[in-house]
Amino acid sequence: MARITAGVGSSHVPLLGVAHDQKKDRDAYFGPIFTGFDWTRAWEKAAKPDVVILVYNDHASAFDMKFIPTFAIGCGERYQPADEGWGPRQVPQVIGHPDLAWHIAQSLILEEFDMTIINEMDVDHGLTVPLSMMFGDVAEWPVRVVPLAVNVVTYPPPSGNRCWALGEAIARAVASFPEDLNVQIWGTGGMSHQLQGPRAGLINQEWDNRFLNGLVGGSDHLRHIPHIEYLRETGSEGIEMVMWLIMRGALGPSTRLLHRHYHVPCSNTAIGHIVLEPNP
């Protein structure tokens, strides 16, 4: 049967995609950021996942104010990089896994999660930047991807508790898929940052690192953080961290830390990265 073998958390800052694409990833500014992903790139080559369930948020590329799904799962065969205003990133197209995606969608809906099923969409930096960070410059992505988009742009976003529970349900769905697959789940976005208003540039390193600490081990206290705490402590865009809780919920009661990286700043954003595996 299929199995979730690991979880990855990572910021998906668009500037990282620019740095990667323009070969600036080892310069004085970006080098310390990308160095923190070197371990993961080597580990991914050894781990050889077949599929990544990639949890991210769309940035008005596939969805806009006309259509705001709370949870949307991509069940298509392939996804093109989106044009976010300066042309699509010159990275490989993303190849889906429709059989697994439809299985997950059916399982989640029967467990009373109201999923939006998407068969055609372009994917923006929220999805392609994490792929670049984990796999580098490649002719084709070495994994198939099930995109899972979460609304953290327009209020109300889902609660951390709902996201954690969704991760638990995804794990059950994957475990019931009959094909032998090595599956990873990635939670992306964050960490603390605010892009507008009087608090633009806010970064809370202490809070970010407490959050990273909470992903490791057997505690589930992170699922109960209220929206107002994310807003107060981590800025208006810090709410993206609820997507990491989908990843954490899918890993089971306890986790073991494999790798961790945190860096400030990247533009006006904190960069967080963590690799976990289930701890039986």
Contacts in CASP RR format, 6 or more apart in sequence:
PFRMAT RR
TARGET T0000
AUTHOR 0000-0000-0000
METHOD contacts of the structure
MODEL  1
MARITAGVGSSHVPLLGVAHDQKKDRDAYFGPIFTGFDWTRAWEKAAKPD
VVILVYNDHASAFDMKFIPTFAIGCGERYQPADEGWGPRQVPQVIGHPDL
AWHIAQSLILEEFDMTIINEMDVDHGLTVPLSMMFGDVAEWPVRVVPLAV
NVVTYPPPSGNRCWALGEAIARAVASFPEDLNVQIWGTGGMSHQLQGPRA
GLINQEWDNRFLNGLVGGSDHLRHIPHIEYLRETGSEGIEMVMWLIMRGA
LGPSTRLLHRHYHVPCSNTAIGHIVLEPNP
1 175 0 8 1.000
1 176 0 8 1.000
1 177 0 8 1.000
1 178 0 8 1.000
1 179 0 8 1.000
1 180 0 8 1.000
2 51 0 8 1.000
2 100 0 8 1.000
2 174 0 8 1.000
2 175 0 8 1.000
2 177 0 8 1.000
2 178 0 8 1.000
2 179 0 8 1.000
2 180 0 8 1.000
2 181 0 8 1.000
2 183 0 8 1.000
3 174 0 8 1.000
3 175 0 8 1.000
3 181 0 8 1.000
3 182 0 8 1.000
3 183 0 8 1.000
4 53 0 8 1.000
4 170 0 8 1.000
4 171 0 8 1.000
4 174 0 8 1.000
4 175 0 8 1.000
4 183 0 8 1.000
4 184 0 8 1.000
4 185 0 8 1.000
4 250 0 8 1.000
4 251 0 8 1.000
4 278 0 8 1.000
5 47 0 8 1.000
5 49 0 8 1.000
5 182 0 8 1.000
5 183 0 8 1.000
5 184 0 8 1.000
5 277 0 8 1.000
5 278 0 8 1.000
6 47 0 8 1.000
6 49 0 8 1.000
6 184 0 8 1.000
6 185 0 8 1.000
6 251 0 8 1.000
6 258 0 8 1.000
6 275 0 8 1.000
6 276 0 8 1.000
6 277 0 8 1.000
6 278 0 8 1.000
7 184 0 8 1.000
7 185 0 8 1.000
7 186 0 8 1.000
7 187 0 8 1.000
7 247 0 8 1.000
7 250 0 8 1.000
7 251 0 8 1.000
7 275 0 8 1.000
7 276 0 8 1.000
7 277 0 8 1.000
8 40 0 8 1.000
8 130 0 8 1.000
8 134 0 8 1.000
8 184 0 8 1.000
8 185 0 8 1.000
8 186 0 8 1.000
8 187 0 8 1.000
8 247 0 8 1.000
8 273 0 8 1.000
8 274 0 8 1.000
8 275 0 8 1.000
8 276 0 8 1.000
9 186 0 8 1.000
9 187 0 8 1.000
9 188 0 8 1.000
9 244 0 8 1.000
9 247 0 8 1.000
9 272 0 8 1.000
9 273 0 8 1.000
9 274 0 8 1.000
9 275 0 8 1.000
10 130 0 8 1.000
10 133 0 8 1.000
10 134 0 8 1.000
10 186 0 8 1.000
10 187 0 8 1.000
10 188 0 8 1.000
10 189 0 8 1.000
10 272 0 8 1.000
10 273 0 8 1.000
10 274 0 8 1.000
11 188 0 8 1.000
11 189 0 8 1.000
11 190 0 8 1.000
11 191 0 8 1.000
11 266 0 8 1.000
11 269 0 8 1.000
11 270 0 8 1.000
11 271 0 8 1.000
11 272 0 8 1.000
11 273 0 8 1.000
12 56 0 8 1.000
12 125 0 8 1.000
12 126 0 8 1.000
12 127 0 8 1.000
12 129 0 8 1.000
12 130 0 8 1.000
12 188 0 8 1.000
12 189 0 8 1.000
12 190 0 8 1.000
13 125 0 8 1.000
13 129 0 8 1.000
13 266 0 8 1.000
13 267 0 8 1.000
13 269 0 8 1.000
13 271 0 8 1.000
14 84 0 8 1.000
14 125 0 8 1.000
14 126 0 8 1.000
14 129 0 8 1.000
15 266 0 8 1.000
15 267 0 8 1.000
16 30 0 8 1.000
16 33 0 8 1.000
16 34 0 8 1.000
16 129 0 8 1.000
16 132 0 8 1.000
16 133 0 8 1.000
16 266 0 8 1.000
16 271 0 8 1.000
17 89 0 8 1.000
17 125 0 8 1.000
17 128 0 8 1.000
17 129 0 8 1.000
17 132 0 8 1.000
18 24 0 8 1.000
19 25 0 8 1.000
19 27 0 8 1.000
19 30 0 8 1.000
19 33 0 8 1.000
19 34 0 8 1.000
20 34 0 8 1.000
20 129 0 8 1.000
20 132 0 8 1.000
20 133 0 8 1.000
20 136 0 8 1.000
20 137 0 8 1.000
21 89 0 8 1.000
21 90 0 8 1.000
21 91 0 8 1.000
24 30 0 8 1.000
25 31 0 8 1.000
25 33 0 8 1.000
25 34 0 8 1.000
26 34 0 8 1.000
30 266 0 8 1.000
32 263 0 8 1.000
33 263 0 8 1.000
33 266 0 8 1.000
33 271 0 8 1.000
34 133 0 8 1.000
36 261 0 8 1.000
36 263 0 8 1.000
36 273 0 8 1.000
37 133 0 8 1.000
37 134 0 8 1.000
37 261 0 8 1.000
37 273 0 8 1.000
39 259 0 8 1.000
39 261 0 8 1.000
39 275 0 8 1.000
40 133 0 8 1.000
40 134 0 8 1.000
40 259 0 8 1.000
40 273 0 8 1.000
40 275 0 8 1.000
41 134 0 8 1.000
41 135 0 8 1.000
41 136 0 8 1.000
43 258 0 8 1.000
43 259 0 8 1.000
43 275 0 8 1.000
44 134 0 8 1.000
44 135 0 8 1.000
44 142 0 8 1.000
47 182 0 8 1.000
47 184 0 8 1.000
48 142 0 8 1.000
48 182 0 8 1.000
49 143 0 8 1.000
49 182 0 8 1.000
49 183 0 8 1.000
49 184 0 8 1.000
50 143 0 8 1.000
50 144 0 8 1.000
50 181 0 8 1.000
50 182 0 8 1.000
50 183 0 8 1.000
51 97 0 8 1.000
51 100 0 8 1.000
51 143 0 8 1.000
51 144 0 8 1.000
51 145 0 8 1.000
51 146 0 8 1.000
51 181 0 8 1.000
51 182 0 8 1.000
51 183 0 8 1.000
51 184 0 8 1.000
52 143 0 8 1.000
52 144 0 8 1.000
52 145 0 8 1.000
52 146 0 8 1.000
52 183 0 8 1.000
52 184 0 8 1.000
52 185 0 8 1.000
52 186 0 8 1.000
53 104 0 8 1.000
53 145 0 8 1.000
53 146 0 8 1.000
53 148 0 8 1.000
53 170 0 8 1.000
53 174 0 8 1.000
53 183 0 8 1.000
53 184 0 8 1.000
53 185 0 8 1.000
53 186 0 8 1.000
53 250 0 8 1.000
54 127 0 8 1.000
54 130 0 8 1.000
54 131 0 8 1.000
54 145 0 8 1.000
54 146 0 8 1.000
54 147 0 8 1.000
54 148 0 8 1.000
54 185 0 8 1.000
54 186 0 8 1.000
54 187 0 8 1.000
54 188 0 8 1.000
55 148 0 8 1.000
55 150 0 8 1.000
55 185 0 8 1.000
55 186 0 8 1.000
55 187 0 8 1.000
55 188 0 8 1.000
55 243 0 8 1.000
55 246 0 8 1.000
55 247 0 8 1.000
56 123 0 8 1.000
56 126 0 8 1.000
56 127 0 8 1.000
56 130 0 8 1.000
56 147 0 8 1.000
56 148 0 8 1.000
56 149 0 8 1.000
56 150 0 8 1.000
56 187 0 8 1.000
56 188 0 8 1.000
56 189 0 8 1.000
56 243 0 8 1.000
57 126 0 8 1.000
57 149 0 8 1.000
57 150 0 8 1.000
57 151 0 8 1.000
57 152 0 8 1.000
57 153 0 8 1.000
57 188 0 8 1.000
57 189 0 8 1.000
57 240 0 8 1.000
57 243 0 8 1.000
58 123 0 8 1.000
58 124 0 8 1.000
58 126 0 8 1.000
58 149 0 8 1.000
58 153 0 8 1.000
59 84 0 8 1.000
59 124 0 8 1.000
59 125 0 8 1.000
59 126 0 8 1.000
59 153 0 8 1.000
60 153 0 8 1.000
61 82 0 8 1.000
61 83 0 8 1.000
61 84 0 8 1.000
61 122 0 8 1.000
61 123 0 8 1.000
61 124 0 8 1.000
62 82 0 8 1.000
62 118 0 8 1.000
62 121 0 8 1.000
62 122 0 8 1.000
62 123 0 8 1.000
62 124 0 8 1.000
62 149 0 8 1.000
63 69 0 8 1.000
63 72 0 8 1.000
63 149 0 8 1.000
63 151 0 8 1.000
65 154 0 8 1.000
68 151 0 8 1.000
68 153 0 8 1.000
68 154 0 8 1.000
69 116 0 8 1.000
69 149 0 8 1.000
69 151 0 8 1.000
70 114 0 8 1.000
70 116 0 8 1.000
70 150 0 8 1.000
70 151 0 8 1.000
70 157 0 8 1.000
70 158 0 8 1.000
71 108 0 8 1.000
71 113 0 8 1.000
71 114 0 8 1.000
71 115 0 8 1.000
71 116 0 8 1.000
71 148 0 8 1.000
71 149 0 8 1.000
71 150 0 8 1.000
71 151 0 8 1.000
71 158 0 8 1.000
71 166 0 8 1.000
72 115 0 8 1.000
72 116 0 8 1.000
72 117 0 8 1.000
72 118 0 8 1.000
72 148 0 8 1.000
72 149 0 8 1.000
72 150 0 8 1.000
73 101 0 8 1.000
73 104 0 8 1.000
73 105 0 8 1.000
73 108 0 8 1.000
73 115 0 8 1.000
73 116 0 8 1.000
73 117 0 8 1.000
73 118 0 8 1.000
73 146 0 8 1.000
73 147 0 8 1.000
73 148 0 8 1.000
73 149 0 8 1.000
74 96 0 8 1.000
74 101 0 8 1.000
74 117 0 8 1.000
74 118 0 8 1.000
74 119 0 8 1.000
74 121 0 8 1.000
74 146 0 8 1.000
74 147 0 8 1.000
74 148 0 8 1.000
74 149 0 8 1.000
75 98 0 8 1.000
75 101 0 8 1.000
75 102 0 8 1.000
75 105 0 8 1.000
75 117 0 8 1.000
75 118 0 8 1.000
75 119 0 8 1.000
76 96 0 8 1.000
76 98 0 8 1.000
76 101 0 8 1.000
76 118 0 8 1.000
76 119 0 8 1.000
76 120 0 8 1.000
77 95 0 8 1.000
77 96 0 8 1.000
77 98 0 8 1.000
78 93 0 8 1.000
78 94 0 8 1.000
78 95 0 8 1.000
78 96 0 8 1.000
79 93 0 8 1.000
79 94 0 8 1.000
79 96 0 8 1.000
79 121 0 8 1.000
79 122 0 8 1.000
79 123 0 8 1.000
79 127 0 8 1.000
79 145 0 8 1.000
79 147 0 8 1.000
80 88 0 8 1.000
80 93 0 8 1.000
80 94 0 8 1.000
80 122 0 8 1.000
80 123 0 8 1.000
81 88 0 8 1.000
81 89 0 8 1.000
81 90 0 8 1.000
81 91 0 8 1.000
81 93 0 8 1.000
81 94 0 8 1.000
81 122 0 8 1.000
81 123 0 8 1.000
81 124 0 8 1.000
81 128 0 8 1.000
82 88 0 8 1.000
82 122 0 8 1.000
82 123 0 8 1.000
82 124 0 8 1.000
83 122 0 8 1.000
84 124 0 8 1.000
84 125 0 8 1.000
88 122 0 8 1.000
89 125 0 8 1.000
89 128 0 8 1.000
91 128 0 8 1.000
91 131 0 8 1.000
91 132 0 8 1.000
92 138 0 8 1.000
92 139 0 8 1.000
92 140 0 8 1.000
92 141 0 8 1.000
94 123 0 8 1.000
94 127 0 8 1.000
94 128 0 8 1.000
94 131 0 8 1.000
94 141 0 8 1.000
94 145 0 8 1.000
94 147 0 8 1.000
95 140 0 8 1.000
95 141 0 8 1.000
95 144 0 8 1.000
95 145 0 8 1.000
96 144 0 8 1.000
96 145 0 8 1.000
96 146 0 8 1.000
96 147 0 8 1.000
97 144 0 8 1.000
97 145 0 8 1.000
97 146 0 8 1.000
99 177 0 8 1.000
99 179 0 8 1.000
100 146 0 8 1.000
100 174 0 8 1.000
100 177 0 8 1.000
100 179 0 8 1.000
100 181 0 8 1.000
100 183 0 8 1.000
101 146 0 8 1.000
103 173 0 8 1.000
103 176 0 8 1.000
103 177 0 8 1.000
104 146 0 8 1.000
104 170 0 8 1.000
104 173 0 8 1.000
104 174 0 8 1.000
104 177 0 8 1.000
105 115 0 8 1.000
105 117 0 8 1.000
107 169 0 8 1.000
107 172 0 8 1.000
107 173 0 8 1.000
107 176 0 8 1.000
108 115 0 8 1.000
108 166 0 8 1.000
108 169 0 8 1.000
108 170 0 8 1.000
108 173 0 8 1.000
109 115 0 8 1.000
111 169 0 8 1.000
111 172 0 8 1.000
113 166 0 8 1.000
113 169 0 8 1.000
118 147 0 8 1.000
118 149 0 8 1.000
121 147 0 8 1.000
123 147 0 8 1.000
126 188 0 8 1.000
126 189 0 8 1.000
127 145 0 8 1.000
127 147 0 8 1.000
127 188 0 8 1.000
129 188 0 8 1.000
130 186 0 8 1.000
130 188 0 8 1.000
131 141 0 8 1.000
131 145 0 8 1.000
133 273 0 8 1.000
134 186 0 8 1.000
135 141 0 8 1.000
135 142 0 8 1.000
135 143 0 8 1.000
143 184 0 8 1.000
148 170 0 8 1.000
148 246 0 8 1.000
150 157 0 8 1.000
150 158 0 8 1.000
150 163 0 8 1.000
150 242 0 8 1.000
150 243 0 8 1.000
150 246 0 8 1.000
151 157 0 8 1.000
151 158 0 8 1.000
152 239 0 8 1.000
152 240 0 8 1.000
152 242 0 8 1.000
152 243 0 8 1.000
156 227 0 8 1.000
157 227 0 8 1.000
157 239 0 8 1.000
157 242 0 8 1.000
158 166 0 8 1.000
158 242 0 8 1.000
159 226 0 8 1.000
159 227 0 8 1.000
159 242 0 8 1.000
160 222 0 8 1.000
160 223 0 8 1.000
160 224 0 8 1.000
160 225 0 8 1.000
160 242 0 8 1.000
160 245 0 8 1.000
161 223 0 8 1.000
161 224 0 8 1.000
163 223 0 8 1.000
163 242 0 8 1.000
163 243 0 8 1.000
163 245 0 8 1.000
163 246 0 8 1.000
164 220 0 8 1.000
164 222 0 8 1.000
164 223 0 8 1.000
164 245 0 8 1.000
164 246 0 8 1.000
164 248 0 8 1.000
164 249 0 8 1.000
165 223 0 8 1.000
165 249 0 8 1.000
166 246 0 8 1.000
167 185 0 8 1.000
167 245 0 8 1.000
167 246 0 8 1.000
167 247 0 8 1.000
167 248 0 8 1.000
167 249 0 8 1.000
167 250 0 8 1.000
168 249 0 8 1.000
168 250 0 8 1.000
168 252 0 8 1.000
170 185 0 8 1.000
170 246 0 8 1.000
170 250 0 8 1.000
171 249 0 8 1.000
171 250 0 8 1.000
171 251 0 8 1.000
171 252 0 8 1.000
174 181 0 8 1.000
174 183 0 8 1.000
174 250 0 8 1.000
185 246 0 8 1.000
185 247 0 8 1.000
185 250 0 8 1.000
185 251 0 8 1.000
186 247 0 8 1.000
187 243 0 8 1.000
187 244 0 8 1.000
187 246 0 8 1.000
187 247 0 8 1.000
188 240 0 8 1.000
188 243 0 8 1.000
188 244 0 8 1.000
189 240 0 8 1.000
189 241 0 8 1.000
189 243 0 8 1.000
189 244 0 8 1.000
190 234 0 8 1.000
190 237 0 8 1.000
190 238 0 8 1.000
190 240 0 8 1.000
190 241 0 8 1.000
190 269 0 8 1.000
190 270 0 8 1.000
190 272 0 8 1.000
191 208 0 8 1.000
191 211 0 8 1.000
191 234 0 8 1.000
191 238 0 8 1.000
191 241 0 8 1.000
191 262 0 8 1.000
191 269 0 8 1.000
191 270 0 8 1.000
191 271 0 8 1.000
191 272 0 8 1.000
192 202 0 8 1.000
192 203 0 8 1.000
192 204 0 8 1.000
192 205 0 8 1.000
192 207 0 8 1.000
192 208 0 8 1.000
192 233 0 8 1.000
192 234 0 8 1.000
192 235 0 8 1.000
192 238 0 8 1.000
192 269 0 8 1.000
192 270 0 8 1.000
193 201 0 8 1.000
193 202 0 8 1.000
193 203 0 8 1.000
193 234 0 8 1.000
193 235 0 8 1.000
193 237 0 8 1.000
193 238 0 8 1.000
193 268 0 8 1.000
193 269 0 8 1.000
193 270 0 8 1.000
194 200 0 8 1.000
194 201 0 8 1.000
194 202 0 8 1.000
194 235 0 8 1.000
194 236 0 8 1.000
194 237 0 8 1.000
194 238 0 8 1.000
194 268 0 8 1.000
195 201 0 8 1.000
195 236 0 8 1.000
195 237 0 8 1.000
195 268 0 8 1.000
196 236 0 8 1.000
199 235 0 8 1.000
199 236 0 8 1.000
200 268 0 8 1.000
201 268 0 8 1.000
202 234 0 8 1.000
202 235 0 8 1.000
203 264 0 8 1.000
203 265 0 8 1.000
203 268 0 8 1.000
203 269 0 8 1.000
203 270 0 8 1.000
204 233 0 8 1.000
204 234 0 8 1.000
204 235 0 8 1.000
204 270 0 8 1.000
205 262 0 8 1.000
205 264 0 8 1.000
205 270 0 8 1.000
207 233 0 8 1.000
207 234 0 8 1.000
208 234 0 8 1.000
208 262 0 8 1.000
208 270 0 8 1.000
208 272 0 8 1.000
209 262 0 8 1.000
211 222 0 8 1.000
211 241 0 8 1.000
211 244 0 8 1.000
212 260 0 8 1.000
212 262 0 8 1.000
212 272 0 8 1.000
212 274 0 8 1.000
214 221 0 8 1.000
214 222 0 8 1.000
215 222 0 8 1.000
215 244 0 8 1.000
215 248 0 8 1.000
215 255 0 8 1.000
215 274 0 8 1.000
215 276 0 8 1.000
216 255 0 8 1.000
216 256 0 8 1.000
216 257 0 8 1.000
216 274 0 8 1.000
216 276 0 8 1.000
217 254 0 8 1.000
217 255 0 8 1.000
217 256 0 8 1.000
217 279 0 8 1.000
218 253 0 8 1.000
218 254 0 8 1.000
218 255 0 8 1.000
218 279 0 8 1.000
222 245 0 8 1.000
222 248 0 8 1.000
223 245 0 8 1.000
223 249 0 8 1.000
227 239 0 8 1.000
230 238 0 8 1.000
230 239 0 8 1.000
230 241 0 8 1.000
230 242 0 8 1.000
231 238 0 8 1.000
231 239 0 8 1.000
234 241 0 8 1.000
247 276 0 8 1.000
248 255 0 8 1.000
248 276 0 8 1.000
251 276 0 8 1.000
251 277 0 8 1.000
251 278 0 8 1.000
252 278 0 8 1.000
254 278 0 8 1.000
254 279 0 8 1.000
255 276 0 8 1.000
255 277 0 8 1.000
255 278 0 8 1.000
255 279 0 8 1.000
256 276 0 8 1.000
256 277 0 8 1.000
256 278 0 8 1.000
256 279 0 8 1.000
257 274 0 8 1.000
257 275 0 8 1.000
257 276 0 8 1.000
258 275 0 8 1.000
258 276 0 8 1.000
258 277 0 8 1.000
259 273 0 8 1.000
259 274 0 8 1.000
259 275 0 8 1.000
260 273 0 8 1.000
260 274 0 8 1.000
260 275 0 8 1.000
261 271 0 8 1.000
261 272 0 8 1.000
261 273 0 8 1.000
261 274 0 8 1.000
262 270 0 8 1.000
262 271 0 8 1.000
262 272 0 8 1.000
262 273 0 8 1.000
263 270 0 8 1.000
263 271 0 8 1.000
263 272 0 8 1.000
264 270 0 8 1.000
264 271 0 8 1.000
265 271 0 8 1.000
END
